[in-house]
Amino acid sequence: MMATKKNTTVKSQDGKTYEYFRITRTVGHEWKNGKKVPIKKQFTGTSKGNAEKKYKEYLEEQHKQKEVITDNTKPIGTLMQYYADNILSVDQKYAHGTKIRYLSSYNVHIKDAQFTEIQASLIQASDIQKFYNNLDVTMSVIKGVHKFMVAFFKWASRAEKIRNVMPSVILPTKKENKRHEEIVVWTDDELEKITASLENNRLKFFVILEIYTGLRISELISVKYKDIDDNQLHVQRQYYKGEICNPKYDSKRYIPLHPRVIEELYKHKQWHGKEMEENGYKTDYIFTSRNGKLLDDKNIRRALKRMYANNNIPYKHFHAYRATFCTNLCFSGAPIEAAAKLMGHKSVEVTAKYYTFVSKSTMQSAIDNLPDFLA
């Protein structure tokens, strides 16, 4: 029996390599620099026939999509539901976490809104503006809703039957969530007390690695032993909503590690390896439960909250570790571009608020240290 012919290999997130047959087909045309050029798309399958089948399925789905979107006599909500179920949920240009946030905004705030009953061809910017103005939510929620709306109308307007009204919609001024405005950090004394209180606790190295890297908690949970090499940590995935996926903003990066981290890693590996062996489990991940499963972020937060209470340590959100790492980079004089890279921020504008925070605290400290001239 002849083996099925393959012509390409694909590496999965778990590091395994699989063989597939890949074909390239023209799926449409677009104008570039005044010329009509073909749009190429690749399809892979277990065989050439399987790849061709996926190509045909794609064409059928595109035809179905065109029928749905060009019927602008339907309510705008019908098209939005189709977009949420069939387009956004499988769109590869969005990270897994981004899709979840967009879909959450749609399901919670948009799906049952009054404007969704308006005929798609009759929708106006004023309808969306009224919806925005009446939303009794914080600015951060408004922004989440807006991102979904912008993505939807861009997709819908490509059919040239539904006008993209979003450029005329203005974000209303809403009160921001105060917790997201404030920068909360740990003091050196508090960090020393935390690490001392975690002695013989399975979260000790978890917190130590966080203190010295400032990872997002989802990135920290998904770290493997092989990600640490040559005294560097390679951040290349996150564990988000029960799935392993690319880190936020696809912020894969290398973070140099402090000698203290390497020292504690060795201790943790010895203890963790022994625990896995005793319980009959194997794992490549650094942070797991006794049965080899990845830790749950909610359980981690609850455990740390108990530890703070038991040791008279003020409670702060887990993000305070990340904020502390970033402000320490600022205090050390690290260029803002370097700090943004280490933090995995989308842009230096996000990092800039930490530099502003440090500047304000430095000025306040200078004032507080002035001599007391009053009798």
C-alpha positions in Angstrom: 0.0 0.0 0.0 1.5 3.4 -1.1 2.0 6.0 1.6 -0.1 9.2 1.3 2.0 11.9 -0.3 3.0 14.9 1.8 4.7 18.1 0.8 4.9 20.3 4.0 5.4 20.0 7.8 3.7 22.0 10.5 4.9 22.5 14.1 2.2 22.5 16.7 2.2 24.5 20.0 3.3 21.3 21.9 6.5 21.2 19.8 5.5 18.1 17.7 5.9 18.1 13.9 3.2 16.8 11.6 3.2 16.2 7.9 0.5 17.6 5.6 -0.2 18.2 1.9 -0.5 21.9 1.1 -2.1 23.6 -2.0 -2.3 27.2 -3.0 -5.4 28.6 -4.7 -6.7 32.0 -5.8 -9.7 32.9 -3.7 -10.4 36.4 -5.1 -8.8 39.6 -6.3 -7.8 43.0 -4.9 -6.5 46.3 -6.3 -2.9 47.3 -5.5 -1.1 50.3 -7.0 -3.8 50.5 -9.6 -3.5 46.9 -10.7 -5.9 44.0 -10.0 -3.9 41.2 -8.3 -5.0 37.7 -7.2 -5.5 36.9 -3.5 -3.8 33.6 -2.7 -4.7 31.3 0.2 -3.1 28.1 1.3 -5.0 25.0 2.4 -3.5 21.9 4.1 -4.9 18.4 4.6 -3.8 14.9 5.3 -3.7 14.3 1.5 -4.1 16.3 -1.7 -7.7 15.3 -1.9 -8.3 16.4 1.7 -6.7 19.8 1.0 -8.9 20.2 -2.1 -11.9 19.3 0.0 -11.0 22.1 2.5 -10.6 24.5 -0.4 -14.1 23.6 -1.7 -15.6 24.0 1.8 -13.9 27.4 2.0 -15.6 28.5 -1.2 -19.0 27.3 0.0 -18.6 29.2 3.2 -17.5 32.3 1.4 -20.6 32.0 -0.9 -22.8 31.5 2.2 -21.2 34.5 3.9 -21.8 36.6 0.8 -25.5 35.6 0.7 -25.9 36.6 4.4 -24.0 39.9 4.3 -25.5 41.1 1.0 -29.0 40.7 2.3 -29.2 44.1 3.8 -32.9 43.9 4.4 -32.2 41.8 7.5 -31.8 43.4 11.0 -28.2 44.4 11.7 -28.3 42.1 14.7 -28.6 39.1 12.4 -25.4 40.0 10.6 -23.7 40.6 13.9 -24.6 37.2 15.2 -23.3 35.6 12.0 -20.1 37.5 12.3 -19.7 36.5 16.0 -20.4 32.8 15.3 -18.7 32.2 12.0 -16.1 34.9 11.3 -14.6 36.3 14.5 -14.5 33.0 16.3 -12.2 31.5 13.6 -10.3 34.6 12.5 -6.6 33.8 12.7 -5.4 37.4 12.9 -6.9 37.8 16.4 -5.2 36.2 19.5 -7.3 33.7 21.5 -7.7 36.1 24.4 -8.7 38.9 22.1 -11.5 36.8 20.5 -12.8 36.0 24.0 -12.9 39.7 25.0 -14.6 40.7 21.7 -17.2 38.0 22.0 -17.8 38.8 25.6 -18.4 42.4 24.8 -20.9 41.4 22.1 -22.8 38.9 24.2 -23.1 41.1 27.3 -23.6 44.6 25.9 -24.5 44.4 22.2 -26.5 41.3 21.4 -29.8 42.5 22.8 -29.4 46.2 22.3 -32.3 48.1 20.7 -30.4 49.2 17.6 -29.8 45.5 16.5 -33.4 45.4 15.4 -32.8 48.1 12.7 -32.6 47.0 9.1 -28.9 46.7 8.1 -29.2 49.0 5.1 -30.8 51.7 7.3 -28.3 51.8 10.2 -26.9 55.2 10.9 -24.0 56.5 13.0 -26.6 58.2 15.2 -28.1 54.8 16.1 -24.7 53.6 17.3 -23.9 56.9 19.0 -27.2 56.7 21.0 -26.4 53.2 22.1 -22.9 54.3 23.3 -24.2 57.3 25.2 -26.8 55.2 27.0 -24.3 52.5 28.1 -23.9 52.7 31.9 -20.5 51.2 32.1 -16.9 52.3 32.6 -14.7 53.7 29.8 -12.7 50.4 29.6 -15.9 48.5 28.9 -17.0 51.1 26.3 -13.6 50.6 24.6 -14.1 46.8 24.5 -17.6 47.3 22.9 -16.1 49.7 20.4 -13.4 47.3 19.3 -16.0 44.7 18.4 -18.2 47.2 16.6 -15.2 48.5 14.5 -14.2 45.0 13.6 -17.8 44.0 12.6 -18.4 47.1 10.4 -15.1 46.7 8.6 -16.0 43.1 7.8 -19.6 44.0 6.8 -18.7 47.0 4.6 -16.5 44.9 2.4 -19.7 43.7 0.7 -20.4 47.3 -0.3 -24.0 46.9 0.7 -23.6 48.1 4.3 -22.0 51.4 5.0 -19.2 51.6 7.7 -20.7 54.2 10.0 -18.1 53.8 12.8 -15.7 56.6 11.6 -18.5 59.1 12.6 -19.1 57.6 16.0 -17.4 59.3 19.0 -16.5 57.5 22.2 -18.4 59.1 25.1 -16.6 60.3 28.1 -17.1 57.8 31.0 -15.5 57.4 34.4 -12.6 55.0 34.2 -12.3 52.0 36.5 -10.2 53.5 39.3 -8.2 50.3 39.8 -6.9 50.5 36.2 -5.9 54.1 36.6 -3.8 53.5 39.8 -0.3 51.9 39.8 0.0 49.7 42.9 3.5 48.3 43.7 5.1 46.3 46.5 7.8 47.8 48.7 11.1 46.0 49.1 10.2 45.2 52.7 6.9 43.7 51.7 8.5 41.5 49.0 11.0 40.2 51.5 8.2 39.4 53.9 6.2 37.7 51.1 9.1 35.4 50.0 9.9 34.5 53.7 6.2 33.7 54.3 6.2 31.4 51.3 9.0 29.1 52.6 8.0 25.5 52.0 5.0 26.7 49.9 4.5 25.4 46.4 4.0 29.0 45.2 7.4 30.2 46.4 9.2 29.9 43.1 6.1 31.1 41.3 6.2 34.4 43.1 10.0 34.7 42.9 10.0 34.2 39.1 7.2 36.8 38.9 9.1 39.3 41.0 12.2 39.1 38.7 10.4 38.9 35.3 7.0 40.7 35.6 5.2 38.2 33.5 1.4 38.2 33.1 0.0 35.5 35.3 -1.3 33.6 32.2 2.3 33.6 30.9 3.8 32.5 34.2 1.5 29.5 34.5 2.5 28.2 31.1 6.3 28.3 31.6 8.2 25.1 30.8 11.6 24.0 32.1 13.0 24.1 28.5 11.9 27.8 28.3 14.8 28.7 30.6 18.1 28.4 28.9 21.4 30.2 29.1 20.1 32.3 32.0 17.2 33.6 29.9 13.5 32.9 30.0 11.8 32.6 26.6 8.2 33.8 26.9 6.3 32.1 24.1 2.9 31.1 25.3 0.1 31.7 27.8 -2.5 29.6 29.6 -5.7 31.6 29.1 -9.3 30.4 29.8 -8.1 26.8 29.9 -6.2 26.9 26.6 -2.5 27.2 25.6 -2.1 30.0 23.1 0.2 32.8 22.0 0.9 35.5 24.6 -1.1 38.7 24.6 -0.2 40.9 21.5 1.9 37.9 20.4 4.6 39.4 22.7 7.1 36.5 22.5 10.3 37.7 24.1 13.5 36.8 26.0 14.0 38.0 29.6 17.5 37.8 31.2 17.2 36.1 34.6 18.7 37.3 37.9 21.2 34.8 39.6 18.7 34.4 42.5 16.1 33.0 40.1 18.5 30.4 38.7 19.4 29.4 42.2 15.7 29.0 43.2 14.9 27.2 40.0 17.3 24.4 40.8 15.7 24.0 44.3 12.2 24.0 42.8 13.1 21.5 40.1 14.5 19.1 42.6 11.4 19.3 44.8 8.9 19.4 41.9 10.5 16.4 40.1 10.4 14.4 43.3 6.7 15.2 43.8 5.8 14.2 40.3 7.7 11.0 40.6 6.1 10.1 43.9 2.6 10.7 42.4 3.4 8.9 39.1 3.1 11.9 36.8 5.4 13.6 34.2 5.3 17.2 33.1 7.3 19.7 31.1 5.7 22.6 33.0 7.3 24.2 36.0 4.1 25.1 37.9 1.6 22.3 38.3 -0.6 20.7 41.0 0.3 17.3 42.6 -1.4 15.5 39.7 0.6 17.3 37.0 -2.1 19.7 35.9 -1.5 23.4 35.3 -2.3 25.7 38.1 -5.5 27.7 38.0 -5.1 31.5 38.2 -8.1 32.0 40.5 -6.8 29.4 42.9 -3.4 31.1 42.9 -4.9 34.4 43.8 -7.0 32.9 46.6 -4.0 31.1 48.0 -1.9 34.3 48.0 -4.8 36.3 49.6 -4.9 33.7 52.4 -1.1 34.0 52.8 -1.3 37.8 53.0 -4.0 37.7 55.7 -2.1 35.0 57.8 1.1 37.0 57.7 -0.3 40.6 58.2 0.7 41.6 54.6 -1.5 44.2 52.9 -3.6 42.7 50.1 -2.7 43.8 46.6 -3.8 42.5 43.2 -1.4 40.1 41.5 -0.7 42.8 38.9 1.2 44.6 41.6 4.1 42.2 41.0 4.2 43.1 37.3 3.9 46.8 38.1 6.7 46.6 40.7 9.0 44.9 38.1 8.3 47.7 35.6 8.8 50.5 38.0 12.1 49.0 39.2 13.2 49.0 35.5 12.3 52.7 35.4 14.2 53.4 38.7 17.2 51.6 37.3 17.3 53.9 34.3 16.4 51.3 31.7 15.4 52.9 28.3 11.6 53.0 27.9 11.9 50.9 24.7 13.8 48.2 26.6 11.3 48.2 29.4 8.4 47.9 26.9 10.1 44.9 25.3 10.7 43.1 28.6 7.1 43.7 29.7 5.6 42.6 26.4 3.6 45.8 26.1 1.9 46.6 22.8 3.5 50.0 22.6 5.8 52.3 24.7 2.8 54.5 25.5 1.6 51.7 27.9 5.1 51.7 29.5 5.2 55.5 29.7 2.7 55.6 32.6 5.1 53.7 34.8 7.9 56.2 34.0 5.5 59.0 34.9 4.6 57.3 38.1 8.3 56.9 39.0 9.0 60.6 38.2 6.1 61.7 40.5 7.3 59.5 43.3 10.9 60.7 42.9 9.8 64.3 43.1 7.6 63.6 46.1 10.5 61.9 47.8 12.7 64.9 47.2 10.1 67.2 48.7 9.6 64.9 51.7 13.4 64.9 52.4 13.7 68.7 52.6 15.0 69.8 56.0 12.4 71.1 58.5 13.2 74.8 58.8 10.2 75.6 61.0 10.6 75.8 64.7 
